[in-house]
Amino acid sequence: MKLSNLSVITITCNNLEELLLTHESLDDFREKGGHHIIINGGSSVADCIRNSKLIEEPDYGIYDALNKGIKQVNTKYFMLIHSGDTLVQDNSILEGLLKEMESADLDLLLNNCSIEFGKGKRIMKSDKWKPWMFLFGAQPPHPPCIYKTNSVKHISYDINHRVIADFKYLEDLFKIKLRYGYGKKLLIHMSAGGATSSGLKSFFHVNRQFRQLKGTKKMLFFAIFRPMIKIYQMI
């Protein structure tokens, strides 16, 4: 299936250095017909971006920007590559994954990503995640997911959860019984220091948000088992 059927959404907030890193990794993707949508919560990158759809306006954070990006998608499929992260597979792999989704009539295809971990990097493996793990506060590696647009466009990120809206979004998607599969391809390299993986401060912030979402008892349960599942996914 042609790359013209796939959009990549990238969000940023005037972080030009990281955005250019992501933008460059998608050069060949765009050249071969792929669509790149950039949502910038500021107004300072327009002169540096070419061959992408760029929207620059204030927003209410990461998840508001993602909602805006999804609304701009006009292709059959889309995926997310955040500013600072990079596409690490060639176009033929992406085309193969889209063909797999179409032939199996999948709404969601889970894939792998690498993440900076100490002085090296670890692979987050999607096939080591199962839907029952939501009960332990763990979602699949979400950046390398490929979504069928019409199957998910009616569900939005909840901007009231400024750190764990990705968890709630995926949990909501699986509640509607999406047809999903495991592509098992390493698609994205994620830079360190994300909102949920920046040390103890982010750990406690995430737990506070889980308490608001699920209550104190489940938050304590998640605090114990969620890190264990993340480690298991990287083994």
C-alpha positions in Angstrom: 0.0 0.0 0.0 1.3 3.5 -0.9 2.6 5.9 1.7 0.0 8.4 0.5 -2.4 6.5 2.7 -0.4 7.4 5.9 -0.1 10.6 7.9 2.5 11.2 10.6 1.5 13.7 13.3 4.3 15.6 15.1 3.6 18.0 18.0 6.0 20.6 19.4 6.1 23.9 21.2 8.8 26.1 19.5 11.4 23.4 20.1 13.1 23.9 16.7 16.2 21.7 17.3 14.2 18.6 18.2 11.6 19.3 15.6 14.2 19.4 12.8 15.6 16.1 14.0 12.2 14.5 13.6 11.5 16.3 10.4 14.8 15.2 8.8 14.1 11.5 9.7 10.9 11.8 7.7 12.4 13.3 4.6 12.2 10.1 2.5 8.7 9.4 3.8 7.5 12.7 2.6 9.3 12.5 -0.7 7.5 9.2 -1.4 4.1 10.7 -0.8 3.6 10.4 3.0 1.8 13.2 4.8 3.4 15.0 7.7 1.3 17.1 10.0 3.0 19.4 12.5 1.2 21.1 15.3 3.2 23.8 17.0 1.9 25.4 20.2 3.9 28.6 19.3 4.8 30.6 16.2 8.5 30.3 15.4 9.2 27.4 13.1 7.4 28.2 9.9 10.5 29.4 8.1 12.3 26.2 8.7 9.7 23.6 7.7 9.0 22.5 4.2 6.7 19.9 2.6 4.6 19.4 5.7 1.3 20.8 6.9 2.0 23.2 9.7 -0.5 24.6 12.2 0.9 27.2 14.6 -1.4 28.4 17.4 -1.7 28.2 21.2 -2.9 25.0 22.7 -3.6 23.5 26.1 -0.7 21.1 26.1 0.4 17.8 24.5 -2.9 16.1 24.3 -4.8 19.1 23.0 -2.2 19.3 20.2 -2.6 15.6 19.4 -6.4 16.1 19.1 -5.8 19.0 16.7 -3.4 16.8 14.7 -5.8 13.9 14.4 -8.6 16.2 13.2 -6.3 17.2 10.3 -5.8 13.7 9.1 -7.3 12.9 5.7 -5.6 9.6 5.1 -6.7 6.1 5.8 -4.1 5.6 8.5 -2.0 7.7 10.8 0.7 7.4 13.5 2.4 9.8 15.9 6.1 10.7 16.0 6.7 13.4 18.7 9.3 16.2 18.3 12.7 14.8 19.2 11.8 11.2 18.2 12.9 9.7 14.9 11.6 7.3 12.3 14.1 4.4 12.0 12.6 2.2 9.4 12.5 2.6 5.6 9.5 3.2 3.5 9.2 -0.5 2.4 8.6 -1.6 6.0 5.9 1.1 6.4 4.2 0.1 3.2 4.3 -3.6 4.3 2.7 -2.7 7.6 -0.1 -0.8 5.9 -0.7 -3.7 3.5 -0.9 -6.0 6.5 -3.5 -3.7 8.2 -5.6 -3.5 5.1 -5.6 -7.3 4.3 -6.4 -8.2 7.9 -8.9 -5.3 8.2 -7.1 -4.1 11.4 -8.0 -0.9 13.3 -4.7 -0.7 15.2 -1.3 -2.2 14.6 1.2 -2.4 17.5 4.9 -2.1 16.9 8.2 -1.6 18.7 10.2 1.4 19.7 13.6 2.0 21.2 14.1 4.4 24.1 17.2 6.0 25.6 18.0 4.2 28.8 21.0 5.3 30.8 24.0 5.2 28.5 22.4 2.9 26.0 18.9 2.1 24.7 16.3 -0.5 25.2 13.6 -1.9 22.9 10.0 -1.7 24.1 8.3 -4.8 22.6 4.7 -4.6 21.7 4.1 -8.3 21.6 5.0 -8.5 25.3 1.9 -6.4 26.0 -1.7 -7.8 26.3 -4.9 -5.9 26.9 -5.3 -7.3 30.4 -2.2 -5.3 31.4 -4.4 -2.2 31.4 -5.6 -3.6 34.8 -2.0 -3.0 36.0 -1.7 0.5 34.6 0.4 -0.5 31.6 -0.3 0.4 28.0 1.4 -0.9 24.9 4.3 1.2 23.4 2.1 3.9 22.0 4.3 6.0 19.7 4.9 3.2 17.1 1.1 2.4 16.9 -0.5 2.7 13.5 -4.2 3.7 13.6 -7.0 3.3 11.1 -8.4 6.8 11.0 -12.1 6.2 10.7 -12.0 3.6 13.5 -10.5 5.9 16.1 -11.3 9.5 15.1 -14.4 9.7 17.3 -12.3 9.2 20.4 -10.2 12.1 21.7 -7.4 12.5 24.3 -8.8 13.8 27.6 -6.8 17.0 28.2 -7.8 17.0 31.9 -5.2 14.3 32.4 -2.1 16.2 31.3 0.3 13.3 31.8 -1.6 10.0 31.4 -4.1 10.9 28.7 -2.3 8.4 26.4 -3.1 5.6 28.8 -6.8 6.6 29.0 -6.9 7.1 25.2 -5.6 3.6 24.5 -7.8 2.1 27.2 -10.8 3.7 25.7 -9.9 2.4 22.2 -9.7 -1.2 23.5 -13.1 -0.8 25.2 -14.7 -0.5 21.8 -13.1 -3.8 20.8 -10.8 -2.7 18.1 -9.4 -5.3 15.7 -5.6 -5.1 16.5 -2.5 -7.0 15.6 1.3 -7.0 16.3 3.5 -5.7 13.6 6.6 -6.4 15.7 8.7 -3.9 13.7 11.0 -1.3 15.3 9.6 1.9 13.9 10.6 4.8 16.2 13.5 5.8 18.5 12.3 7.9 21.4 14.5 10.5 23.0 14.7 10.3 26.8 12.9 12.6 29.2 9.3 12.2 28.3 6.5 13.4 30.5 6.1 10.0 32.1 9.7 8.9 32.2 11.8 11.7 33.6 12.7 10.3 37.0 11.1 10.3 40.4 9.3 13.6 39.8 7.4 12.3 36.8 6.8 9.0 38.7 5.0 10.8 41.5 3.2 13.1 39.0 1.9 10.0 37.0 0.7 8.4 40.2 -1.2 11.5 41.3 -3.0 11.5 38.0 -3.7 7.8 38.2 -5.3 8.5 41.6 -7.6 11.1 40.0 -8.5 8.7 37.2 -8.8 5.4 39.1 -8.8 6.1 42.8 -6.2 5.6 45.6 -6.3 1.8 45.8 -5.8 1.3 42.1 -3.1 4.0 42.0 -1.1 2.1 44.7 -1.6 -1.1 42.7 -0.4 0.6 39.5 2.6 2.2 41.3 3.9 -1.3 42.2 3.1 -3.3 39.1 3.3 -0.8 36.2 7.1 -0.4 36.4 7.5 -4.2 36.5 5.6 -4.6 33.3 7.6 -1.8 31.6 10.8 -3.7 32.6 9.3 -6.9 31.3 8.6 -5.2 27.9 12.3 -4.3 27.6 13.7 -7.7 28.4 
